[in-house]
Amino acid sequence: MSKELRVVERWRTAELESAQAERGALERAARQRESARDLVQAKLVDAQSFVRERLAGGDPLSPEALRQFVAFASLQQAELDAAQAAVEASRASCEAAHGIVVGRFEALSVVQRLSRRRAVEASRELERAAQARLDEQALSRLARGNTNEE
C-alpha cells in the first residue's frame, strides 16, 4: 500500500472513530433526557393519582387545594412538554450523527477497497515481471544453446 493511501486510511479511520464517539455521546444525552422526561411524567401521574384517590375516597378538597393541584399539574405538563421536545431534538441529533457515521464508514471503505485493489495490482505486476525475467532467461539459454550447436 502506498504511503499516501496509508495516510488517507488513518485519516478516514480517525474521522470514523470521532463520529462514532460523537454519536455515542449524543445517545447518552438522549437517554438522560428520556429519563428526565420519564421522571417528570411519573410525578404528574402520581399527583393525578393522589387527587383521584382523595376524590374517590370521599375526602373533600378545598377549592384552594384544587387550584393548587391544577397549577401544579399545568406546571408539570409544561415541564413534560419541554422534556419531550428535548428528547425529540436529541433523537434528531442522534439520527444526524448516525448518517455522519455511515458516510464516514463508506468513505473509509472506499479507501480500503482501493488499497486492496492496488495491492492485487502490485502483486500481479510483480508476477508479470518475474515471468518476464524467466522468459528472458529461457530465451538467453535457448540462444546460447543454438549458438553452441552451430
FENMOGI-V875205 format. One record per backbone hydrogen bond with DSSP energy under -0.5 kcal/mol. CO is the residue of the C=O (numbers start at 1). NH is the residue of the N-H. If there is no record, write none. Layout:
co:CO nh:NH
co:CO nh:NH
This chain:
co:2 nh:6
co:3 nh:7
co:4 nh:8
co:5 nh:9
co:6 nh:10
co:7 nh:11
co:8 nh:12
co:9 nh:13
co:10 nh:14
co:11 nh:15
co:12 nh:16
co:13 nh:17
co:14 nh:18
co:15 nh:19
co:16 nh:20
co:17 nh:21
co:18 nh:22
co:19 nh:23
co:20 nh:24
co:21 nh:25
co:22 nh:26
co:23 nh:27
co:24 nh:28
co:25 nh:29
co:26 nh:30
co:27 nh:31
co:28 nh:32
co:29 nh:33
co:30 nh:34
co:31 nh:35
co:32 nh:36
co:33 nh:37
co:34 nh:38
co:35 nh:39
co:36 nh:40
co:37 nh:41
co:38 nh:42
co:39 nh:43
co:40 nh:44
co:41 nh:45
co:42 nh:46
co:43 nh:47
co:44 nh:48
co:45 nh:49
co:46 nh:50
co:47 nh:51
co:48 nh:52
co:49 nh:53
co:50 nh:54
co:51 nh:55
co:52 nh:56
co:53 nh:57
co:54 nh:59
co:55 nh:58
co:62 nh:66
co:63 nh:67
co:64 nh:68
co:65 nh:69
co:66 nh:70
co:67 nh:71
co:68 nh:72
co:69 nh:73
co:70 nh:74
co:71 nh:75
co:72 nh:76
co:73 nh:77
co:74 nh:78
co:75 nh:79
co:76 nh:80
co:77 nh:81
co:78 nh:82
co:79 nh:83
co:80 nh:84
co:81 nh:85
co:82 nh:86
co:83 nh:87
co:84 nh:88
co:85 nh:89
co:86 nh:90
co:87 nh:91
co:88 nh:92
co:89 nh:93
co:90 nh:94
co:91 nh:95
co:92 nh:96
co:93 nh:97
co:94 nh:98
co:95 nh:99
co:96 nh:100
co:97 nh:101
co:98 nh:102
co:99 nh:103
co:100 nh:104
co:101 nh:105
co:102 nh:106
co:103 nh:107
co:104 nh:108
co:105 nh:109
co:106 nh:110
co:107 nh:111
co:108 nh:112
co:109 nh:113
co:110 nh:114
co:111 nh:115
co:112 nh:116
co:113 nh:117
co:114 nh:118
co:115 nh:119
co:116 nh:120
co:117 nh:121
co:118 nh:122
co:119 nh:123
co:120 nh:124
co:121 nh:125
co:122 nh:126
co:123 nh:127
co:124 nh:128
co:125 nh:129
co:126 nh:130
co:127 nh:131
co:128 nh:132
co:129 nh:133
co:130 nh:134
co:131 nh:135
co:132 nh:136
co:133 nh:137
co:134 nh:138
co:135 nh:139
co:136 nh:140
co:137 nh:141
co:138 nh:142
co:139 nh:143
co:140 nh:144
co:141 nh:145
co:142 nh:146
co:143 nh:147
co:144 nh:148
co:145 nh:149
co:146 nh:150
